[in-house]
Amino acid sequence: MDVGQINVQRQNGVALWRQIADRIRASIANGEYDATGMVPPEMVLAAQFGVNRHTVRSALAALAQEGIVRAMQGRGTLIERKERLNFPISQRTRFTEGIGDQARKKEGLLLSSAEEPASAALAASLRIAEGAPVIRLETLRKADRRPVSRSTNWFPAGRFAGMKEAYEASGSITAAFQALGLSDYWRFSTEITATHADGADLADLQLSPGAIILVARALNVDPDGVPVQYAVSRFPADMVQFTIAN
């Protein structure tokens, strides 16, 4: 691989070790270290990024916590996992089931919530009157402690008045729906685009400036075809890939 200098941005609010961890993770996903199966030595990485070895160790420790690498005494740092998480998009798209055994631990966190009037576009998607109350949940999903998606979710307030409390209790949209009497739901449509991460993405998804994210806009309906959720989810492009299932 090219061992030339790799620039990291100082004084931008993102710790150097985190930027370096992001770069190493992307290099692993792109197969840049496949010839050896090992991450380059700390001394080489420190020279590449123009930092001290302690900063490199912090980056490698973070990747080890994610299960991506493992320190081998006397040998260096072994690559444990190089592939992106595969997230299937189908009629029954579910985060926990989709990630499956690709991650040991899966979490759903509520960042914030509000009740607000539906905009014209949102009302059209949910098939409710413009200005009708909707519940908005801002959520963060993690796999093995690593943030993998940040979502804004809207639900018709008249039908799902307790959604905030139900999600807080379970960390799962599916479980929250079940607690509120909806036993099943289906993916009606998914639209996927790519863009640069904004400030909120950088903070919540722990990304470096310039990172690319995949944006999925999804509409879920109940078994009768009535819309129950509209969501905009943002995924780090170097960590997640989508598979469309018929």
Buried (B, 14 or more C-beta within 10 A) or exposed (E): BEEEEBEBEEEEEBBBBBBBBBBBBBBBBEEBBEEEEBBBEBEEBBBBBEBEEEBBBBBBEBBBEBBBBEEEEEEBBBBBBBEBBEBBBBEBBBBBEBBEEBBEEBBBBBEEBEEEEBEEEBBEBBEBEEEBBBBBBBBBBBBBEBBBBBBBBBBBBEBBBEBBBBBBEBBBBBBBBBBBEBEEBBBBEBEBEEEEBEEEBBBBBBBBBEBBBBBBBBBBBBEEEEBBBBBBBBBBBBBBBBEEEE
